[in-house]
Amino acid sequence: MSDAAYIAAECDNLKAMLLRKYESYGNSALRPLNIFSNGEKAESIRVRIDDKLSRIANRQSFEGDDDVLDLLGYLILLRVATRDE
């Protein structure tokens, strides 16, 4: 498989993961309920990114998590959240 094919496969994998989580959790990242928090959606996503980076730095990942894929997903969500700014 060529490098371009691997890049395409990784992008497809990221897209599939984001859509699976969207189906499971709804649009909570981009349309938070703001019951306990009044933060803007982009700021809430940045907090999630900080939490993920903290767990990576402290080697406290959960079994079955793909930290890199999760981080990429949060970064994509941040781009979507800030697309109109």
N, C-alpha and C positions, 0 to 999 in steps of 0.2 A: 504494500500500500504506500502511496506517495505521501510526502509531508502535507500536501494540500488536502488529500483525502483524510488524513488524521485530524487536521484543523477543522475540516467540515464535520467530521464525526463528533469531535469534542463540542462544537457549537450546537449540533443537533442534540447531544446529550444534555447540555445546559438548558436548552429550550424545553426539552421534555421534562426535566426536573422542575423547572419553574412552572410549567403548566400543570404538572401533577400536584404541586404544592398549592397552586391556585384552586384546583378542584377540591383539595382536602381542607384548606383553610379559608377559602374565599379570598376576597380582596383586602384582607386585613392590613397588609403592608401599605397599600396605596390609598386605602379608604378606612383608616383606623376609626374605631368607635369613639375614642377619646372619653371613656367613662372615668378612668383614673388619671389620665394624662391629657393635657391640652396641647401637646406639642404638634408642630407641623409634621406632615407625612415625611418629608425629606429628613428632618431632624430625627424623627423616630427611627428611620432606616439607618442613619449614621450611628445612633446608639446601638442598634443591633450589630452593625459592623464592628464597633468598638468592643462589644461583648465577645464577638467571634474571635477577633484578634487577640483579646485577653486570654481566652481559652487556648488558643493556639500557642501563644507565648508561654503560658503556664503548663502546657502539655496536659490539659484537662479535657480533652475531646471525649465525646460520648461514643461508645461502641456503635459501629454502623454509620456514623457520620462521615461525610466526605467534606472536610473543612475547606479545602480549596474550591470545590464546586459550590458549597454554600456561600463562601465569600464572593465568588464570581456572581452568583445569583443576586446577592444583596447589592453588589455594584451595578448590575443591570437595573434592578428595581430603583436604585437611587437615580440613575439616568432617566428612567421613565418618570419618576416623581418630580424631577427638576426640568423636564422637557419644555415647560411653558414659561420658565423663568427667564 
